[in-house]
Amino acid sequence: MSCGDVDEVHSQSLAADQSTLELKTAAKSMSSVVQLIHGVGVQNNLLALDATIEAARAGDDAPRGFAVSWQERSRTCPIR
C-alpha cells in the first residue's frame, strides 16, 4: 500500500466519521419529534376517554358531555 493509498483511506475515514456524526444529530432530532407525536397521541387518548366519561355521566344530554370535553381540550391544547 502506497502513501497515496493510505492518504485516501484516511480521507475516506474522516468523511465517514463526519457522516456518522451528522446521522447521529439527525437521529436525535427525529427522536424528539417522535416523542412529541407520542405525547400528543397519549393526550388525545386521555381526552377521548374523558369525553366518553362525560358523555356517560350526561346520559341523555350526551352532547353536553362532549362540549365539556371540547372545552377542556381547547383549554389545554389551544388550536393555533
Secondary structure by P-SEA (a helix, b strand, c coil): ccaaaaaaaaaaaaaaaaaaaaaaaaaaaaaaaaaaaaaaaaaaaaaaaaaaaaaaaaccaaaaaaaaaaaaaaaacccc
